[in-house]
Amino acid sequence: MTCSKVLLVITNHQNRPFKTAAMSTVVKAVLVNQPKQCTEWTDGEIPLYSYADINSSSKTRLVTEDWIPPQKIINEILSTPHTFYILDRVREFERGSIDLFKNSFTYTQFVVEGLQRALALLLLNQISDVIFTSTPHDIESWLVFHAAYHNSIGTYAIQPSVLPWRAMLSEIAPHRTLGCVSTNVFTNQEKSDTGKEKPSKSADRYVKIKAGDYKDAEPEYMRKQKKINHPWQRLKSTKRLMVRATDLSFKETLQASCDKVISAVIRHQLQKKIERVAKGHIPQGPYLVIFLHYQPERTSIPEGGQFAHPYLLLGEVLKHLPQDWSVLVKEHPSITMLRMARPFRHPKLYDTFVKDGRVQVVRSDIKPFELIDEAKAVITLTGTVGFEAICRGVPVLAFGHAAYIGAPGVVDCRQGLPAGRLSKVVEQAKSSITPVSIQRYLAGVELTSIWAQEEIYGRDGCFVDCVPGETISRQTMTDLVVYGYEIVKPIR
């Protein structure tokens, strides 16, 4: 294996790749959000950088005077709305300090200086390719992404497939309106079993779960959130926060307390507004149902593309809505359930929804499958609800970079709804959903991805008694970096 110069950007320490001998021959440097959680990378053999090296002028170890980003790159990154969506996830410019002067205008200096430090990191280490452990979705990885791409450095991301135990390595590129576009590097690989038309037993079982009762198909993260919101779990969570507070400075403790209070106020106001405008019944007549995302989150920012904002999404749908159809909107439960996050939502948004008589917000206690089964089509950005819909024979209008784009019954709406009558588009999509077409699609997914979640499924692909976790395993992350890069190198 030849010497490689890859920067590995670990966006989530919980499923970080293992440091193996093979990994050490590929990776030249590592950038990570929380270095304390990645102790195996701190032995000094491979340079380890933290997000503070990108976002902090006082904490960075990078000398940036010789690396001035061209105006073209600055214009490009400031011209996409996703830069500002992602920036709003940063509550302060330099982590651990409160900046009362933060606003969209003063972000410009922060972006340019961070871009300069990202450029220095890449060029000082002579990086040839960057591999992200997920689509870049925080400001530090976003700046590295743009700096690398505009300097002809390869940019790749590990991404999940529709089957939670399989994942792929994708080549990614920034896009002014769509945020980030990707191409699976495994798609064109020659396979000895390309005639395969049936998926594994695991995939078959997974489809049956999604086509069955919601109690069995409910995503694991929703089950965990409901458990966390139990009063006893809330008490335990508060106790853990009090213990953690002893390790924080006064400023950090003050900021964490303020965030918690503000988050609680926002969630309470949102809950009150939803209860006021939502209805507890499903109307008669044909309807489309929009399942909103929790925001901010990678699955919508940046993977939601130009329709990441619900207002823009609904506007596009209403422009094409048949006269006798209505639109139901279901808010994501996490908007009011996640206690330590500040959601990107304003109560007035729901008032805007219901101003149009064709739109109805539905209550959170209505089960998703009840809405899906009677709908003409399901509308989502990238949500797993889209795959659940096609498993139940209902077509999907996908407005983001969903993993199931290309599946039977899925209409690619990333550039907007296709021309023609919407009723005909939906009818054609529905006609393409058959058990055989779904099987063929999933067989193709298995041919162009690699195994994950081995601890749940086992190599025989038969051990599926519940809906699996949605996080790619650490071993699979490792395999994707090493094996995936071996495919990429000849292309590069």
C-alpha positions in Angstrom: 0.0 0.0 0.0 1.5 3.4 -1.0 1.8 6.2 1.5 -1.4 8.3 1.6 -2.1 11.8 2.9 -5.6 11.7 4.1 -7.1 14.1 6.7 -9.7 12.2 8.7 -12.4 14.5 10.1 -14.3 12.8 13.0 -17.6 14.6 13.3 -19.0 12.2 16.0 -16.6 10.6 18.5 -19.2 7.9 19.5 -18.7 6.0 16.3 -15.1 7.1 15.4 -13.0 4.7 13.4 -10.5 2.5 15.3 -6.8 3.3 15.0 -5.4 0.2 13.2 -2.2 -0.5 11.4 -4.0 -0.2 8.1 -5.6 3.1 9.2 -2.2 4.5 10.1 -0.9 4.0 6.6 -3.9 5.9 5.1 -4.4 8.8 7.6 -1.9 11.7 7.7 -3.8 13.9 10.2 -7.0 13.8 12.3 -9.4 16.6 13.1 -11.9 15.9 15.8 -14.5 17.8 17.8 -13.7 16.3 21.2 -10.1 15.2 21.5 -10.6 13.9 25.1 -13.0 11.3 23.7 -10.5 10.0 21.1 -7.7 8.9 23.3 -6.4 6.3 20.9 -5.5 9.1 18.5 -3.5 11.1 21.0 -0.3 9.1 21.1 1.5 11.6 18.8 2.1 9.2 15.9 -0.5 11.0 13.8 -1.1 14.8 14.3 -4.4 15.4 16.1 -6.2 18.7 15.7 -9.3 19.9 17.5 -12.1 22.0 16.3 -10.6 24.8 18.4 -7.8 24.9 15.8 -10.4 26.0 13.3 -12.8 28.2 15.2 -10.6 29.9 17.8 -8.0 32.6 17.1 -6.6 32.3 20.6 -6.4 28.5 20.8 -5.3 27.5 17.4 -1.9 25.9 16.8 -2.0 26.8 13.1 0.1 29.6 11.6 -2.1 31.2 9.1 -0.3 34.3 7.8 0.9 32.5 4.7 -2.5 31.0 3.8 -5.0 33.6 2.5 -8.2 32.1 1.0 -8.9 33.4 -2.5 -11.9 35.8 -2.7 -13.6 33.2 -5.0 -13.8 30.7 -2.1 -15.0 33.3 0.3 -17.8 34.4 -2.1 -18.8 30.8 -2.7 -19.1 29.8 0.9 -20.9 33.1 1.9 -23.4 32.7 -1.0 -25.0 29.5 0.2 -27.7 29.7 2.8 -26.5 26.5 4.5 -23.4 28.3 5.7 -25.6 30.6 7.8 -27.9 27.8 8.8 -24.9 25.9 10.1 -23.4 29.0 11.7 -26.6 29.5 13.7 -25.8 26.1 15.4 -22.8 27.9 16.9 -24.1 29.8 19.9 -20.8 31.6 20.4 -17.8 32.3 18.1 -15.2 30.8 20.4 -16.5 27.8 22.4 -16.7 28.4 26.1 -17.2 32.2 25.8 -20.4 34.3 25.2 -20.4 36.8 22.4 -23.2 39.4 22.7 -22.3 40.9 19.3 -23.0 37.7 17.3 -25.2 38.3 14.3 -25.3 37.4 10.6 -23.1 40.4 9.6 -20.3 39.7 12.1 -20.2 36.1 11.0 -18.3 37.1 7.9 -15.0 37.7 9.7 -15.5 34.4 11.7 -16.0 32.5 8.4 -13.0 34.0 6.6 -10.6 33.5 9.5 -11.9 29.9 10.0 -11.5 29.2 6.3 -7.9 30.5 6.5 -7.1 28.2 9.4 -8.8 25.3 7.5 -6.6 26.0 4.5 -3.5 26.1 6.7 -4.3 22.7 8.2 -4.7 21.2 4.7 -1.6 22.7 3.1 0.8 22.4 6.1 0.1 18.7 6.2 0.1 18.3 2.4 -3.3 16.7 2.5 -4.4 15.0 -0.8 -7.9 13.9 0.3 -10.3 14.5 3.2 -12.6 11.8 4.6 -15.5 13.0 6.9 -17.2 10.4 9.1 -20.5 12.0 8.1 -21.7 14.8 5.8 -20.1 18.0 7.1 -22.8 19.7 9.2 -20.9 21.8 11.8 -19.1 25.0 10.9 -15.6 23.6 11.4 -16.0 20.6 9.1 -18.0 22.8 6.7 -15.1 25.2 6.4 -12.6 22.3 5.9 -14.9 20.9 3.3 -15.0 24.1 1.2 -11.3 24.8 1.6 -10.4 21.3 0.4 -12.8 21.2 -2.5 -11.8 24.6 -3.9 -8.1 23.6 -3.7 -8.7 20.4 -5.7 -8.3 18.2 -2.6 -10.6 15.1 -2.7 -13.6 15.3 -0.4 -15.4 12.2 0.8 -18.0 11.3 3.5 -19.2 8.1 5.1 -22.9 7.9 4.6 -25.6 5.4 5.7 -27.7 3.5 3.3 -31.5 2.8 3.7 -30.4 -0.3 5.5 -29.1 0.8 8.8 -26.5 -1.9 9.0 -24.9 -1.0 5.7 -23.0 2.2 4.7 -21.0 3.7 1.8 -18.2 6.1 1.0 -19.4 9.0 -1.1 -17.5 11.6 -3.0 -19.1 15.0 -2.0 -19.1 18.4 -3.4 -20.5 21.8 -2.2 -23.5 23.2 -4.2 -24.7 26.7 -3.9 -28.4 25.8 -3.7 -28.4 22.1 -2.8 -25.8 22.4 0.0 -23.9 19.2 -0.5 -24.2 16.7 -3.3 -22.7 13.2 -3.2 -21.9 10.2 -5.4 -21.4 6.7 -4.0 -17.8 5.6 -4.9 -18.9 1.9 -4.7 -21.5 2.2 -7.4 -19.3 1.5 -10.4 -17.3 -1.4 -8.7 -17.5 -4.7 -10.5 -19.3 -7.4 -8.5 -19.2 -11.1 -9.1 -22.9 -11.4 -8.2 -24.3 -8.4 -10.2 -27.2 -10.6 -11.3 -28.4 -10.7 -7.7 -32.1 -9.8 -7.6 -33.0 -10.7 -4.0 -31.7 -9.0 -0.9 -30.5 -10.8 2.3 -32.9 -12.1 4.9 -32.1 -9.2 7.1 -33.3 -6.7 4.4 -36.5 -8.7 3.9 -37.1 -8.8 7.6 -36.5 -5.0 7.9 -39.1 -4.3 5.1 -41.6 -6.5 7.0 -41.0 -4.5 10.2 -41.5 -1.2 8.4 -44.7 -2.5 6.7 -46.1 -3.8 10.1 -47.1 -2.1 13.3 -45.5 1.2 14.3 -44.8 -0.1 17.8 -42.2 -2.5 16.2 -41.0 -0.1 13.5 -40.5 3.0 15.7 -36.9 4.3 15.2 -34.5 3.5 18.1 -33.6 7.2 18.7 -37.3 8.0 19.3 -37.6 5.2 21.8 -34.6 6.6 23.7 -35.9 10.1 23.7 -39.2 8.9 25.1 -37.3 7.1 27.8 -35.2 10.1 28.6 -38.3 12.2 29.0 -39.6 10.0 31.7 -39.7 12.0 35.0 -37.2 9.6 36.7 -34.8 9.8 33.8 -35.1 13.6 33.8 -34.0 13.6 37.5 -31.0 11.4 36.7 -30.1 13.6 33.8 -30.2 16.7 36.0 -27.9 15.0 38.5 -25.4 14.1 35.7 -25.4 17.7 34.6 -24.7 18.9 38.1 -21.7 16.6 38.3 -20.4 17.8 35.0 -20.8 21.4 36.1 -17.9 20.9 38.6 -15.5 20.5 35.6 -16.7 23.7 33.9 -15.6 27.3 34.3 -18.0 29.9 35.7 -18.6 31.2 32.1 -19.3 27.7 30.8 -21.6 26.9 33.7 -23.5 30.2 33.2 -23.8 29.6 29.5 -25.0 26.0 29.9 -27.6 27.2 32.5 -28.8 30.0 30.2 -29.1 27.5 27.2 -31.1 25.1 29.3 -33.6 27.9 30.4 -33.9 29.3 26.9 -34.4 25.9 25.4 -37.1 25.1 27.9 -38.9 28.4 27.2 -38.8 27.8 23.4 -40.0 24.2 23.7 -42.9 25.3 25.9 -44.0 28.1 23.5 -43.8 25.7 20.5 -45.8 23.0 22.4 -48.5 25.6 23.3 -48.7 26.8 19.7 -48.9 23.3 18.2 -51.7 22.4 20.7 -53.6 25.5 19.7 -53.5 25.0 15.9 -53.3 21.2 15.5 -56.3 19.0 14.9 -56.7 15.5 16.3 -58.4 13.9 13.3 -57.5 13.0 9.7 -59.7 14.9 7.2 -61.8 13.3 4.5 -60.6 13.4 0.9 -57.2 13.0 -0.8 -54.2 14.5 1.0 -50.4 14.7 1.1 -48.6 14.5 4.4 -45.5 16.4 5.2 -43.3 15.0 8.0 -41.1 17.8 9.3 -37.5 17.2 10.6 -36.0 18.1 13.9 -33.8 21.1 13.1 -30.9 21.8 13.3 -29.7 18.4 12.3 -27.4 17.0 9.6 -30.4 15.3 7.8 -31.8 18.7 6.9 -28.9 21.1 7.3 -27.2 20.6 4.8 -28.8 17.4 3.4 -32.2 19.0 3.0 -30.8 21.1 0.1 -32.7 24.2 -1.0 -35.9 23.1 0.8 -34.4 22.7 4.2 -36.7 25.4 5.6 -40.3 24.1 6.0 -41.7 27.4 4.7 -40.0 26.9 1.3 -41.0 23.2 1.2 -44.7 23.9 1.8 -44.7 26.8 -0.7 -43.3 24.5 -3.4 -46.0 21.8 -2.6 -48.9 24.3 -2.6 -47.9 25.7 -6.0 -48.6 22.3 -7.6 -51.4 21.0 -5.3 -54.5 19.7 -7.1 -57.6 21.7 -6.3 -59.4 19.0 -4.3 -56.3 17.9 -2.3 -55.2 19.0 1.1 -51.8 19.0 2.9 -51.3 17.6 6.4 -48.3 18.7 8.4 -46.9 16.6 11.3 -44.2 18.2 13.5 -41.3 16.1 14.5 -41.7 15.0 18.1 -38.1 15.9 19.0 -38.9 19.6 18.5 -40.6 19.6 21.9 -38.9 16.5 23.5 -35.1 17.3 23.3 -34.4 19.1 26.5 -30.8 20.2 25.9 -31.2 21.5 22.4 -32.5 24.8 21.0 -34.7 24.0 18.0 -34.8 26.0 14.8 -38.5 26.7 14.9 -40.7 29.8 15.5 -44.3 29.5 16.8 -45.5 31.8 14.0 -44.5 29.2 11.5 -47.5 27.1 12.4 -49.8 30.2 12.0 -48.4 30.6 8.5 -49.1 27.0 7.7 -52.8 27.1 8.7 -53.5 30.5 7.0 -54.0 28.5 3.8 -57.3 26.6 4.1 -55.8 23.6 2.3 -53.2 23.0 5.1 -53.8 21.3 8.5 -51.3 20.7 11.3 -52.0 17.4 13.0 -51.5 16.5 16.6 -48.4 14.6 17.7 -50.4 11.7 19.2 -51.6 10.6 15.7 -49.3 7.7 14.7 -47.2 8.2 11.6 -48.5 5.0 9.9 -52.1 6.2 10.3 -51.2 9.2 8.2 -49.1 7.4 5.7 -51.5 4.6 4.9 -54.3 6.9 3.7 -52.1 9.5 2.1 -51.7 10.0 -1.7 -48.0 10.5 -1.0 -45.6 11.2 1.8 -43.4 14.4 1.7 -40.1 14.5 3.5 -36.5 15.8 3.0 -34.5 12.8 4.0 -36.4 11.1 6.8 -36.7 7.4 7.4 -40.4 7.9 7.1 -39.9 8.0 3.3 -38.5 4.4 3.3 -41.3 3.4 5.7 -43.8 4.8 3.2 -42.6 2.8 0.2 -42.5 -0.4 2.3 -46.2 0.3 2.9 -46.9 0.9 -0.8 -47.2 4.7 -0.6 -45.1 7.0 -2.9 -42.7 9.6 -1.6 -41.8 13.1 -2.7 -38.2 13.5 -1.5 -37.0 17.1 -1.4 -33.5 16.4 0.1 -30.6 14.1 -0.4 -32.4 11.1 0.9 -30.5 7.7 1.0 -33.5 6.1 -0.9 -33.4 8.5 -3.9 -33.7 6.0 -6.8 -35.9 3.6 -5.0 -39.2 2.5 -6.6 -42.0 5.0 -5.7 -39.6 7.8 -4.8 -39.8 11.1 -6.8 -36.6 13.1 -6.8 -37.7 16.7 -5.9 -34.4 18.1 -4.9 -34.7 20.7 -7.8 -38.4 21.1 -7.1 -41.5 19.1 -8.1 -41.3 17.8 -11.7 -43.3 19.3 -14.5 -46.8 18.0 -15.1 -49.9 17.3 -13.0 -48.9 16.3 -9.4 -51.7 13.7 -9.3 -50.2 12.0 -12.4 -46.7 12.1 -10.9 -47.9 10.5 -7.7 -49.9 7.9 -9.6 -46.9 6.9 -11.7 -44.7 6.7 -8.7 -47.2 4.4 -6.9 -47.4 2.1 -9.8 -43.7 1.4 -9.6 -43.9 0.0 -6.0 -44.1 -3.7 -6.0 -42.5 -6.4 -3.8 -40.2 -7.4 -6.6 -39.1 -3.9 -7.4 -38.3 -3.2 -3.7 -36.3 -6.5 -3.5 -34.3 -5.6 -6.5 -33.6 -2.1 -5.2 -32.4 -3.5 -1.8 -30.3 -6.1 -3.5 -28.6 -3.3 -5.4 -28.1 -1.3 -2.1 -26.3 -4.4 -0.6 -24.0 -4.6 -3.7 -22.9 -1.0 -3.4 -22.4 -0.7 0.4 -20.6 -2.6 3.1 -21.7 -4.2 6.3 -22.3 -2.3 9.6 -24.0 -3.1 12.9 -22.4 -6.6 13.0 -23.1 -6.8 16.7 -26.8 -6.7 16.0 -27.1 -8.8 12.8 -24.3 -11.3 12.7 -22.5 -12.2 9.4 -25.3 -14.6 8.4 -27.7 -11.7 8.0 -30.5 -13.5 9.8 -30.4 -12.1 13.4 -33.1 -9.3 13.1 -35.6 -9.3 15.9 -36.0 -5.6 16.3 -35.3 -2.3 14.4 -31.5 -1.8 14.5 -29.6 1.2 15.7 -29.0 4.0 13.3 -25.4 4.6 14.1 -22.7 3.1 11.9 -20.4 0.8 13.9 -16.8 1.8 14.6 -15.5 -1.2 12.8 -17.5 -0.3 9.7 -16.2 3.2 9.9 -12.7 1.8 9.9 -13.4 -0.5 7.0 -14.9 2.3 5.0 -11.9 4.6 5.4 -9.3 1.9 4.5 -11.2 -0.1 1.9 -13.1 2.9 0.4 -9.9 4.8 0.0 -8.2 1.9 -1.8 -11.0 2.3 -4.4 -10.6 6.1 -4.5 -6.8 6.2 -5.0 -6.7 4.9 -8.6 -9.4 7.5 -9.5 -7.5 10.3 -7.8 
